[in-house]
Amino acid sequence: MATIFAGFSGVGVITTLISLAAIYVFLELFQTPLILTYAIIYFLTILLSYFLNSFFVFKSPLKMKKALTYFLIYLSGMFIGMLVLWMLEATLSYDHYILAYFVLPVTMTWNFLLSFKLFKPQSTC
């Protein structure tokens, strides 16, 4: 499980860096709305994450049922992230892109635990 978590984390780093850069650009340079920007970028990085995790981490073939379940896992993580983001925005006076960064540990933990359950080989754990 540790090796799988390391691979998942590597994919997470890649998608997170893309996400963080996009969040910064859209919020700071284009002044787009916080929650809408978070949702659109999160959705797009779900797609990238599914392909990268399927091929490189879990070595699992692309299947529509798994893709849909993966999407639902990340969608639930997005809603949890949006709730946390809403609470942070209501209580802290940081820049919006900083608040979006604070949500990452919560959503990463949620997404890993559920993704591992979806993709794990039958011989693991």
C-alpha positions as CSV (number, residue, x, y, z in Angstrom):
1,M,0.0,0.0,0.0
2,A,2.9,2.4,0.7
3,T,4.2,2.1,-2.9
4,I,0.7,2.7,-4.2
5,F,0.3,5.7,-2.0
6,A,3.7,7.1,-3.2
7,G,2.5,6.7,-6.8
8,F,-0.9,8.3,-6.0
9,S,0.9,11.1,-4.2
10,G,3.2,11.6,-7.3
11,V,0.1,11.9,-9.6
12,G,-1.4,14.2,-6.9
13,V,1.7,16.4,-7.0
14,I,1.4,16.7,-10.8
15,T,-2.3,17.4,-10.9
16,T,-2.0,19.7,-7.8
17,L,0.7,21.8,-9.4
18,I,-1.5,22.2,-12.5
19,S,-4.5,23.0,-10.4
20,L,-2.7,25.5,-8.2
21,A,-1.3,27.3,-11.2
22,A,-4.7,27.4,-12.8
23,I,-6.4,28.5,-9.6
24,Y,-3.9,31.4,-9.2
25,V,-4.2,32.5,-12.8
26,F,-8.0,32.4,-12.9
27,L,-8.5,34.0,-9.5
28,E,-5.8,36.5,-9.4
29,L,-5.3,37.5,-13.1
30,F,-8.8,36.9,-14.5
31,Q,-10.7,37.6,-11.2
32,T,-13.1,34.7,-11.7
33,P,-15.5,33.7,-8.9
34,L,-13.9,31.5,-6.2
35,I,-16.3,28.6,-6.0
36,L,-16.9,28.4,-9.8
37,T,-13.2,28.5,-10.5
38,Y,-12.5,25.8,-7.9
39,A,-15.3,23.6,-9.3
40,I,-14.2,23.8,-13.0
41,I,-10.5,23.3,-12.3
42,Y,-11.3,20.4,-9.9
43,F,-13.4,18.7,-12.5
44,L,-10.7,19.0,-15.2
45,T,-8.0,17.6,-12.9
46,I,-10.3,14.7,-12.0
47,L,-10.1,13.6,-15.6
48,L,-6.3,14.0,-15.7
49,S,-6.0,12.2,-12.4
50,Y,-8.1,9.2,-13.5
51,F,-5.9,8.6,-16.6
52,L,-2.6,9.0,-14.7
53,N,-3.7,6.9,-11.7
54,S,-5.2,4.2,-13.9
55,F,-2.1,3.8,-16.1
56,F,0.8,4.5,-13.8
57,V,-0.3,3.8,-10.2
58,F,-3.0,1.2,-10.2
59,K,-2.1,-0.3,-13.6
60,S,-5.8,-0.8,-14.2
61,P,-7.5,-0.8,-17.6
62,L,-9.7,2.1,-18.3
63,K,-13.3,1.0,-17.8
64,M,-16.4,3.1,-17.9
65,K,-17.8,1.8,-14.6
66,K,-14.5,2.5,-12.8
67,A,-14.2,5.9,-14.4
68,L,-17.8,6.8,-13.3
69,T,-17.1,5.6,-9.8
70,Y,-13.7,7.4,-9.7
71,F,-15.5,10.6,-10.9
72,L,-18.1,10.2,-8.1
73,I,-15.3,9.7,-5.5
74,Y,-13.6,12.9,-6.7
75,L,-16.9,14.7,-7.0
76,S,-17.7,13.9,-3.4
77,G,-14.2,15.2,-2.5
78,M,-14.9,18.3,-4.5
79,F,-18.1,19.0,-2.5
80,I,-16.3,18.4,0.7
81,G,-13.6,20.8,-0.5
82,M,-16.2,23.4,-1.4
83,L,-17.8,23.1,2.0
84,V,-14.4,23.5,3.7
85,L,-13.6,26.4,1.3
86,W,-16.9,28.1,2.1
87,M,-16.1,27.7,5.9
88,L,-12.6,29.1,5.5
89,E,-13.8,32.0,3.4
90,A,-16.3,32.8,6.1
91,T,-13.8,32.7,8.9
92,L,-10.4,33.7,7.5
93,S,-9.3,36.8,5.5
94,Y,-6.6,35.2,3.3
95,D,-6.5,35.7,-0.5
96,H,-8.8,33.3,-2.2
97,Y,-6.0,31.3,-3.8
98,I,-4.5,30.7,-0.4
99,L,-7.8,29.4,1.0
100,A,-8.0,27.0,-2.0
101,Y,-4.6,25.6,-1.0
102,F,-5.8,25.0,2.6
103,V,-8.4,22.5,1.3
104,L,-5.8,20.2,-0.4
105,P,-4.9,18.0,2.6
106,V,-8.6,17.3,3.3
107,T,-9.5,16.3,-0.3
108,M,-6.3,14.4,-0.9
109,T,-6.9,12.1,2.1
110,W,-10.5,11.6,1.2
111,N,-9.7,10.8,-2.5
112,F,-6.9,8.4,-1.7
113,L,-8.8,6.3,0.7
114,L,-11.8,5.9,-1.6
115,S,-9.6,5.5,-4.8
116,F,-7.5,2.8,-3.1
117,K,-10.7,0.9,-2.3
118,L,-11.8,1.2,-5.9
119,F,-8.6,0.2,-7.6
120,K,-6.7,-2.0,-5.1
121,P,-5.7,-5.4,-6.3
122,Q,-7.5,-8.2,-4.6
123,S,-4.3,-9.5,-2.9
124,T,-3.6,-6.1,-1.2
125,C,-4.7,-5.8,2.4
